[in-house]
Amino acid sequence: MKKIKKIKIKVNGKVKYLMKDYQLSDLLKILKIPLKKVAIELNEEIIDKKNINKIKIKKNDKIEIVHFIGGG
């Protein structure tokens, strides 16, 4: 029986375990986060949303997802 590899990351300060070889876009789908209404930081660097499908999540990555909230 093959053991499934999981990696440990932090999302908004909370530890999460993901399958190896996930991309940042996969994480957003799992968390049901709409791409249009967030800013994403990976290891203290702002991510260009155009590259979200090309970025692989690695062990011990720190991801911050900030939601935009409108108001008046």
N, CA, C and O atoms as a printed pandas DataFrame, in Angstrom:
     atom_number atom_name residue_name chain_id  residue_number  x_coord  y_coord  z_coord
0              1         N          MET        A               1    0.841   -1.189    0.000
1              2        CA          MET        A               1    0.000    0.000    0.000
2              3         C          MET        A               1    0.883    1.249    0.000
3              4         O          MET        A               1    1.777    1.384    0.835
4              5         N          LYS        A               2    0.633    2.136   -0.918
5              6        CA          LYS        A               2    1.431    3.347   -1.061
6              7         C          LYS        A               2    0.943    4.426   -0.093
7              8         O          LYS        A               2   -0.252    4.705   -0.001
8              9         N          LYS        A               3    1.893    5.022    0.621
9             10        CA          LYS        A               3    1.537    6.077    1.566
10            11         C          LYS        A               3    1.401    7.412    0.819
11            12         O          LYS        A               3    2.238    7.761   -0.012
12            13         N          ILE        A               4    0.345    8.134    1.129
13            14        CA          ILE        A               4    0.090    9.419    0.476
14            15         C          ILE        A               4    0.920   10.490    1.168
15            16         O          ILE        A               4    0.865   10.651    2.387
16            17         N          LYS        A               5    1.690   11.217    0.365
17            18        CA          LYS        A               5    2.550   12.272    0.902
18            19         C          LYS        A               5    1.752   13.548    1.105
19            20         O          LYS        A               5    1.075   14.027    0.196
20            21         N          LYS        A               6    1.842   14.085    2.301
21            22        CA          LYS        A               6    1.223   15.377    2.587
22            23         C          LYS        A               6    2.305   16.330    3.062
23            24         O          LYS        A               6    3.302   15.923    3.660
24            25         N          ILE        A               7    2.088   17.599    2.783
25            26        CA          ILE        A               7    3.023   18.619    3.251
26            27         C          ILE        A               7    2.304   19.551    4.213
27            28         O          ILE        A               7    1.087   19.724    4.144
28            29         N          LYS        A               8    3.073   20.143    5.105
29            30        CA          LYS        A               8    2.528   21.064    6.100
30            31         C          LYS        A               8    2.801   22.494    5.640
31            32         O          LYS        A               8    3.929   22.854    5.302
32            33         N          ILE        A               9    1.736   23.297    5.638
33            34        CA          ILE        A               9    1.862   24.713    5.300
34            35         C          ILE        A               9    1.089   25.516    6.341
35            36         O          ILE        A               9    0.398   24.955    7.192
36            37         N          LYS        A              10    1.219   26.838    6.257
37            38        CA          LYS        A              10    0.405   27.719    7.095
38            39         C          LYS        A              10   -0.397   28.643    6.194
39            40         O          LYS        A              10    0.139   29.266    5.277
40            41         N          VAL        A              11   -1.691   28.717    6.474
41            42        CA          VAL        A              11   -2.583   29.623    5.746
42            43         C          VAL        A              11   -3.220   30.542    6.770
43            44         O          VAL        A              11   -3.949   30.089    7.652
44            45         N          ASN        A              12   -2.944   31.835    6.652
45            46        CA          ASN        A              12   -3.442   32.839    7.605
46            47         C          ASN        A              12   -3.160   32.414    9.048
47            48         O          ASN        A              12   -4.004   32.565    9.931
48            49         N          GLY        A              13   -1.959   31.882    9.266
49            50        CA          GLY        A              13   -1.514   31.531   10.608
50            51         C          GLY        A              13   -1.958   30.165   11.105
51            52         O          GLY        A              13   -1.560   29.749   12.193
52            53         N          LYS        A              14   -2.778   29.458   10.329
53            54        CA          LYS        A              14   -3.263   28.137   10.750
54            55         C          LYS        A              14   -2.558   27.037    9.956
55            56         O          LYS        A              14   -2.390   27.146    8.741
56            57         N          VAL        A              15   -2.151   25.987   10.648
57            58        CA          VAL        A              15   -1.477   24.866   10.000
58            59         C          VAL        A              15   -2.480   24.058    9.184
59            60         O          VAL        A              15   -3.567   23.730    9.659
60            61         N          LYS        A              16   -2.098   23.744    7.952
61            62        CA          LYS        A              16   -2.922   22.902    7.082
62            63         C          LYS        A              16   -2.008   21.854    6.453
63            64         O          LYS        A              16   -0.813   22.080    6.261
64            65         N          TYR        A              17   -2.595   20.712    6.140
65            66        CA          TYR        A              17   -1.865   19.653    5.461
66            67         C          TYR        A              17   -2.480   19.453    4.088
67            68         O          TYR        A              17   -3.690   19.273    3.957
68            69         N          LEU        A              18   -1.631   19.487    3.065
69            70        CA          LEU        A              18   -2.086   19.343    1.690
70            71         C          LEU        A              18   -1.355   18.200    1.010
71            72         O          LEU        A              18   -0.280   17.781    1.440
72            73         N          MET        A              19   -1.952   17.713   -0.043
73            74        CA          MET        A              19   -1.280   16.725   -0.871
74            75         C          MET        A              19   -0.070   17.398   -1.523
75            76         O          MET        A              19   -0.102   18.586   -1.845
76            77         N          LYS        A              20    0.981   16.626   -1.709
77            78        CA          LYS        A              20    2.157   17.134   -2.395
78            79         C          LYS        A              20    1.773   17.475   -3.837
79            80         O          LYS        A              20    0.862   16.860   -4.392
80            81         N          ASP        A              21    2.443   18.429   -4.437
81            82        CA          ASP        A              21    2.236   18.857   -5.828
82            83         C          ASP        A              21    0.964   19.666   -6.042
83            84         O          ASP        A              21    0.487   19.767   -7.173
84            85         N          TYR        A              22    0.406   20.242   -4.987
85            86        CA          TYR        A              22   -0.727   21.157   -5.168
86            87         C          TYR        A              22   -0.208   22.500   -5.651
87            88         O          TYR        A              22    0.916   22.904   -5.353
88            89         N          GLN        A              23   -1.062   23.176   -6.407
89            90        CA          GLN        A              23   -0.731   24.525   -6.832
90            91         C          GLN        A              23   -1.553   25.509   -6.022
91            92         O          GLN        A              23   -2.547   25.140   -5.396
92            93         N          LEU        A              24   -1.134   26.753   -6.039
93            94        CA          LEU        A              24   -1.832   27.785   -5.280
94            95         C          LEU        A              24   -3.289   27.885   -5.711
95            96         O          LEU        A              24   -4.168   28.107   -4.878
96            97         N          SER        A              25   -3.550   27.724   -6.989
97            98        CA          SER        A              25   -4.935   27.770   -7.476
98            99         C          SER        A              25   -5.770   26.635   -6.884
99           100         O          SER        A              25   -6.956   26.819   -6.610
100          101         N          ASP        A              26   -5.163   25.464   -6.685
101          102        CA          ASP        A              26   -5.874   24.333   -6.069
102          103         C          ASP        A              26   -6.295   24.671   -4.636
103          104         O          ASP        A              26   -7.407   24.355   -4.212
104          105         N          LEU        A              27   -5.390   25.315   -3.903
105          106        CA          LEU        A              27   -5.693   25.689   -2.517
106          107         C          LEU        A              27   -6.891   26.635   -2.463
107          108         O          LEU        A              27   -7.781   26.467   -1.629
108          109         N          LEU        A              28   -6.914   27.622   -3.346
109          110        CA          LEU        A              28   -8.032   28.574   -3.359
110          111         C          LEU        A              28   -9.350   27.874   -3.676
111          112         O          LEU        A              28  -10.390   28.228   -3.120
112          113         N          LYS        A              29   -9.314   26.887   -4.561
113          114        CA          LYS        A              29  -10.533   26.124   -4.875
114          115         C          LYS        A              29  -11.004   25.340   -3.652
115          116         O          LYS        A              29  -12.196   25.318   -3.345
116          117         N          ILE        A              30  -10.070   24.698   -2.958
117          118        CA          ILE        A              30  -10.410   23.918   -1.764
118          119         C          ILE        A              30  -11.039   24.815   -0.697
119          120         O          ILE        A              30  -12.021   24.444   -0.055
120          121         N          LEU        A              31  -10.455   26.001   -0.522
121          122        CA          LEU        A              31  -10.941   26.931    0.501
122          123         C          LEU        A              31  -12.147   27.741    0.031
123          124         O          LEU        A              31  -12.704   28.529    0.795
124          125         N          LYS        A              32  -12.551   27.547   -1.230
125          126        CA          LYS        A              32  -13.692   28.267   -1.836
126          127         C          LYS        A              32  -13.519   29.783   -1.731
127          128         O          LYS        A              32  -14.426   30.505   -1.318
128          129         N          ILE        A              33  -12.334   30.236   -2.117
129          130        CA          ILE        A              33  -12.017   31.660   -2.056
130          131         C          ILE        A              33  -12.065   32.240   -3.472
131          132         O          ILE        A              33  -11.354   31.767   -4.358
132          133         N          PRO        A              34  -12.900   33.262   -3.690
133          134        CA          PRO        A              34  -12.979   33.879   -5.020
134          135         C          PRO        A              34  -11.729   34.715   -5.299
135          136         O          PRO        A              34  -11.388   35.612   -4.527
136          137         N          LEU        A              35  -11.068   34.422   -6.377
137          138        CA          LEU        A              35   -9.799   35.070   -6.717
138          139         C          LEU        A              35   -9.924   36.583   -6.884
139          140         O          LEU        A              35   -8.986   37.321   -6.580
140          141         N          LYS        A              36  -11.074   37.046   -7.366
141          142        CA          LYS        A              36  -11.251   38.477   -7.642
142          143         C          LYS        A              36  -11.248   39.338   -6.386
143          144         O          LYS        A              36  -10.937   40.527   -6.451
144          145         N          LYS        A              37  -11.590   38.752   -5.248
145          146        CA          LYS        A              37  -11.786   39.562   -4.047
146          147         C          LYS        A              37  -10.704   39.371   -2.990
147          148         O          LYS        A              37  -10.931   39.654   -1.813
148          149         N          VAL        A              38   -9.512   38.888   -3.404
149          150        CA          VAL        A              38   -8.452   38.662   -2.429
150          151         C          VAL        A              38   -7.103   39.138   -2.949
151          152         O          VAL        A              38   -6.895   39.304   -4.151
152          153         N          ALA        A              39   -6.196   39.352   -2.006
153          154        CA          ALA        A              39   -4.773   39.545   -2.300
154          155         C          ALA        A              39   -4.066   38.366   -1.633
155          156         O          ALA        A              39   -4.439   37.947   -0.537
156          157         N          ILE        A              40   -3.043   37.836   -2.304
157          158        CA          ILE        A              40   -2.368   36.646   -1.797
158          159         C          ILE        A              40   -0.887   36.927   -1.612
159          160         O          ILE        A              40   -0.216   37.472   -2.488
160          161         N          GLU        A              41   -0.404   36.539   -0.448
161          162        CA          GLU        A              41    1.012   36.683   -0.138
162          163         C          GLU        A              41    1.580   35.289    0.119
163          164         O          GLU        A              41    1.021   34.519    0.899
164          165         N          LEU        A              42    2.681   34.974   -0.534
165          166        CA          LEU        A              42    3.352   33.693   -0.354
166          167         C          LEU        A              42    4.752   33.962    0.171
167          168         O          LEU        A              42    5.574   34.575   -0.511
168          169         N          ASN        A              43    5.016   33.500    1.386
169          170        CA          ASN        A              43    6.320   33.710    2.023
170          171         C          ASN        A              43    6.745   35.180    1.974
171          172         O          ASN        A              43    7.873   35.513    1.612
172          173         N          GLU        A              44    5.810   36.039    2.347
173          174        CA          GLU        A              44    6.007   37.485    2.470
174          175         C          GLU        A              44    6.203   38.209    1.140
175          176         O          GLU        A              44    6.741   39.316    1.108
176          177         N          GLU        A              45    5.767   37.587    0.040
177          178        CA          GLU        A              45    5.801   38.249   -1.264
178          179         C          GLU        A              45    4.411   38.230   -1.873
179          180         O          GLU        A              45    3.753   37.191   -1.908
180          181         N          ILE        A              46    3.963   39.398   -2.358
181          182        CA          ILE        A              46    2.649   39.482   -3.009
182          183         C          ILE        A              46    2.701   38.702   -4.326
183          184         O          ILE        A              46    3.658   38.809   -5.093
184          185         N          ILE        A              47    1.663   37.924   -4.563
185          186        CA          ILE        A              47    1.594   37.083   -5.762
186          187         C          ILE        A              47    0.792   37.786   -6.852
187          188         O          ILE        A              47   -0.280   38.331   -6.592
188          189         N          ASP        A              48    1.320   37.769   -8.072
189          190        CA          ASP        A              48    0.583   38.250   -9.234
190          191         C          ASP        A              48   -0.427   37.160   -9.595
191          192         O          ASP        A              48   -0.043   36.023   -9.873
192          193         N          LYS        A              49   -1.689   37.499   -9.591
193          194        CA          LYS        A              49   -2.746   36.504   -9.814
194          195         C          LYS        A              49   -2.657   35.836  -11.175
195          196         O          LYS        A              49   -3.209   34.751  -11.361
196          197         N          LYS        A              50   -1.979   36.455  -12.128
197          198        CA          LYS        A              50   -1.812   35.847  -13.453
198          199         C          LYS        A              50   -0.967   34.577  -13.374
199          200         O          LYS        A              50   -1.064   33.705  -14.238
200          201         N          ASN        A              51   -0.137   34.477  -12.335
201          202        CA          ASN        A              51    0.769   33.327  -12.197
202          203         C          ASN        A              51    0.256   32.261  -11.236
203          204         O          ASN        A              51    0.970   31.303  -10.938
204          205         N          ILE        A              52   -0.953   32.413  -10.756
205          206        CA          ILE        A              52   -1.464   31.539   -9.697
206          207         C          ILE        A              52   -1.507   30.058  -10.093
207          208         O          ILE        A              52   -1.367   29.185   -9.237
208          209         N          ASN        A              53   -1.700   29.774  -11.379
209          210        CA          ASN        A              53   -1.741   28.377  -11.836
210          211         C          ASN        A              53   -0.349   27.774  -11.999
211          212         O          ASN        A              53   -0.217   26.563  -12.179
212          213         N          LYS        A              54    0.683   28.603  -11.938
213          214        CA          LYS        A              54    2.057   28.126  -12.140
214          215         C          LYS        A              54    2.811   27.930  -10.827
215          216         O          LYS        A              54    3.916   27.388  -10.821
216          217         N          ILE        A              55    2.221   28.366   -9.718
217          218        CA          ILE        A              55    2.943   28.349   -8.440
218          219         C          ILE        A              55    2.614   27.077   -7.665
219          220         O          ILE        A              55    1.467   26.848   -7.280
220          221         N          LYS        A              56    3.635   26.256   -7.442
221          222        CA          LYS        A              56    3.473   25.034   -6.646
222          223         C          LYS        A              56    3.661   25.361   -5.171
223          224         O          LYS        A              56    4.550   26.128   -4.802
224          225         N          ILE        A              57    2.825   24.780   -4.346
225          226        CA          ILE        A              57    2.952   24.959   -2.908
226          227         C          ILE        A              57    4.003   23.973   -2.401
227          228         O          ILE        A              57    3.978   22.786   -2.727
228          229         N          LYS        A              58    4.921   24.497   -1.597
229          230        CA          LYS        A              58    5.992   23.669   -1.061
230          231         C          LYS        A              58    5.869   23.537    0.450
231          232         O          LYS        A              58    5.189   24.328    1.104
232          233         N          LYS        A              59    6.530   22.533    0.987
233          234        CA          LYS        A              59    6.542   22.285    2.426
234          235         C          LYS        A              59    6.960   23.552    3.174
235          236         O          LYS        A              59    7.911   24.232    2.789
236          237         N          ASN        A              60    6.236   23.851    4.242
237          238        CA          ASN        A              60    6.489   24.993    5.126
238          239         C          ASN        A              60    6.221   26.360    4.503
239          240         O          ASN        A              60    6.648   27.375    5.053
240          241         N          ASP        A              61    5.523   26.411    3.368
241          242        CA          ASP        A              61    5.133   27.710    2.806
242          243         C          ASP        A              61    4.193   28.413    3.768
243          244         O          ASP        A              61    3.401   27.779    4.464
244          245         N          LYS        A              62    4.296   29.748    3.795
245          246        CA          LYS        A              62    3.389   30.567    4.595
246          247         C          LYS        A              62    2.576   31.414    3.633
247          248         O          LYS        A              62    3.114   32.232    2.887
248          249         N          ILE        A              63    1.271   31.200    3.665
249          250        CA          ILE        A              63    0.359   31.872    2.736
250          251         C          ILE        A              63   -0.599   32.748    3.542
251          252         O          ILE        A              63   -1.219   32.296    4.505
252          253         N          GLU        A              64   -0.702   33.996    3.129
253          254        CA          GLU        A              64   -1.664   34.921    3.724
254          255         C          GLU        A              64   -2.649   35.314    2.645
255          256         O          GLU        A              64   -2.251   35.719    1.553
256          257         N          ILE        A              65   -3.932   35.196    2.942
257          258        CA          ILE        A              65   -4.991   35.560    1.997
258          259         C          ILE        A              65   -5.829   36.642    2.644
259          260         O          ILE        A              65   -6.444   36.437    3.691
260          261         N          VAL        A              66   -5.843   37.809    1.994
261          262        CA          VAL        A              66   -6.559   38.957    2.546
262          263         C          VAL        A              66   -7.765   39.249    1.663
263          264         O          VAL        A              66   -7.640   39.414    0.450
264          265         N          HIS        A              67   -8.945   39.309    2.301
265          266        CA          HIS        A              67  -10.187   39.592    1.579
266          267         C          HIS        A              67  -10.430   41.095    1.516
267          268         O          HIS        A              67  -10.214   41.811    2.494
268          269         N          PHE        A              68  -10.882   41.566    0.353
269          270        CA          PHE        A              68  -11.281   42.956    0.219
270          271         C          PHE        A              68  -12.720   43.102    0.664
271          272         O          PHE        A              68  -13.576   42.300    0.290
272          273         N          ILE        A              69  -12.988   44.114    1.457
273          274        CA          ILE        A              69  -14.344   44.356    1.938
274          275         C          ILE        A              69  -14.722   45.787    1.576
275          276         O          ILE        A              69  -14.023   46.736    1.931
276          277         N          GLY        A              70  -15.829   45.929    0.869
277          278        CA          GLY        A              70  -16.292   47.260    0.492
278          279         C          GLY        A              70  -17.056   47.904    1.651
279          280         O          GLY        A              70  -17.587   47.224    2.528
280          281         N          GLY        A              71  -17.092   49.195    1.622
281          282        CA          GLY        A              71  -17.826   49.896    2.682
282          283         C          GLY        A              71  -17.987   51.352    2.305
283          284         O          GLY        A              71  -17.565   51.789    1.234
284          285         N          GLY        A              72  -18.596   52.079    3.189
285          286        CA          GLY        A              72  -18.829   53.476    2.821
286          287         C          GLY        A              72  -18.903   54.363    3.992
287          288         O          GLY        A              72  -19.096   55.570    3.842
